[in-house]
Amino acid sequence: MQQLKHACWLLLPLLLLLLASEAQAQQRLRFTADKVIGRRVEGGQVNVLVGNVVIRQPGTTIYADSAQVRRAENQAEAYGRIRVEEGDSITITSKSLVYEGNTGTAFMTRDVVYRDGATVLYTDNLEFNKFTGISSYHSGGRMVNNENTLTSRRGVFNRPANSASFYSKVVLRSPDATIYSDTLHYNTLTGQATFVGFTRVVRADGTVTEGNDGLVYNTQSERGAVLQGFIENEDYIITGTRLGYDRQRELFTAKGNVTMTAKDQQVIILGTEAYYDKKTGITRIWGRPLMKRPVQQDTLFMSADTMMAIEHELEAKKRLLAWGGVKIFKQDLQGVADSMAYRLADSLLFFYRQPVLWNQQNQLTGDTINLQIRNNTVDRMRLLQNGFVISRDTLGDYNQVKGRLITAFFRDDELSQVAVNGNAESIYFVLEETDSVMVQMGMNRITCANMLINFANRQVRQIRFYQQPDATFVPPHELKEPDTRLSGFVWQEERRPSLADVLSRESSAASSPAPVKGAPERSVPSDGTQTKPAVAPRQGQPERTKPLRPTDRKTTPKPSSGKPTPEDQ
């Protein structure tokens, strides 16, 4: 019994060898031709086939004009018009072929055309293996599928794994876009395309996408992701650690170190997450976004909880919106508000809901504030409804101006003139220098319809009053604290943001009132409130051009023919 068992073990290798030989014998090449010539050559017999050559192996048929078959090696070389048919779907044509019957490998050269269903590959060198289902080219190829064309230096197809890989100078062209990359891996079953290394996508509409670490796209779901790259259209450039794309919805998303640049306006916005809806032309940025805009020799910084950019074919309708704890900082200008609208065409900013702006020692408030930037510098502000300007003098007293509409003009980034239209009120303190010491001489309180105030060296230089001015001078010894404040006075220095406050990515409720529920959908005026500009008085209206003195106490100024400066026109 033991000997029988030992004999079985000895026969097993021989049995396996016989089975292998039988399997190999089943794969022997069979052939027919118009003419078959047998020749003896070193190493065995060669059959030379001429005319209508057909070489067969189970599942594979080779057609050629002529061929040589080495029976011992189970190998064939074919020439002329060669056509290989593999299974029911694959057809390959070329002008030269070497086929290894034992390994099922075909080496095809010269004008190779590989067809598999709707896919056609053109190359000059193709290696094909019928047993492994793997094909490859190494000297450049062009693959066409319907309206899509792909070219590369090398390519590998793995039918069992439903995959294809392309290497070196990969270019994929379609009606929608052209993609440039170094490497592409594609799964025909899942539709997943993975571009490796630097990848550039140029869409038909001019949108450009680049990924330093590649791109992933699914042809079935039509969704993709760009790694460490950017998306660029006519107006904006968006960068991020990971950019997503949904072709059906025409929606781009960005996450991680997001940067959006408005190319024409030199505006840069930083955030942690963003999306761009191509259909609506809207880009929204989250993560306490920070906006930077060059302003002359300085930079204007702005932060908020959310920012939104709106594209439009008309320049006048392009907008940048911000809401949720808006803060701005410039060396000579700071501000807070609940929300903001930036009109890109004319560099006009609108601040809403309890906005406060500061310039040097001046605080400006109103129901809404418009800030005009011209030639990369602050030109003017309009305080719409309940405008209030407070200026702290060198002695720490508060000069105040309020009215229905206030327009503040700037020169060299400093407040130069303030025009008040409607219900004008003013308090300012008279200062005189005695023995190089500044001394307070008293306080002027004036009410009138309209008012014009000129500044020099950050101090009040001149005030003009129009239409029934009523002025009162109060000497220092009669001043009482309630009388030194106009109704609605609030000094809000504690809300004044520093550069560190604006640069911080943490939202601060202290800088703005509590946001209204549903703030992102809040309707923000896009063209500004239609309020009449500061009105210049008609000739002959009463005005006051000199500071009131103690002798003018409780008097009404006499009329004069003075007019406001041209800046108020």
Secondary structure, 3 states (H helix, E strand, C coil): CHHHHHHHHHHHHHHHHHHHHHHHHHCCCEEECCEEEEEEECCEEEEEEEEEEEEEECCEEEEEEEEEEECCCCEEEEEEEEEEEECCCEEEEEEEEEEECCCCEEEEEEEEEEEECCEEEEEEEEEEECCCCEEEECCCEEEEECCEEEEECEEEEECCCCEEEEEEEEEEECCCEEEEEEEEEEECCCCEEEEECCEEEEECCCCEEEECCCEEEECCCCEEEEEEEEEECCCEEEEEEEEEEECCCCEEEEEEEEEEEECCCCEEEEEEEEEEECCCCEEEEECCCEEEEEECCEEEEEECCEEEEECCCCHHHCEEEEEEEEEEEECCEEEEEEEEEEECCCCEEEEECCCEEEECCEEEECCEEEEEEECCEEEEEEEEEEEEEEEECCCCCEEEEEEEEEEEEEECCEEEEEEEEEEEEEEEEEEEEECCEEEEEEEEEEEEEEEEEEEECCEEEEEEEECCCEEEEECHHHCCHHHHCCCCCCCCHHHCCCHHHHHCCCCCHHHCCCCCCCHHHCCCCCCCCCCCCCCCCCCCCCCCCCCCCHHHCCECCCCCCCCCCHHHC
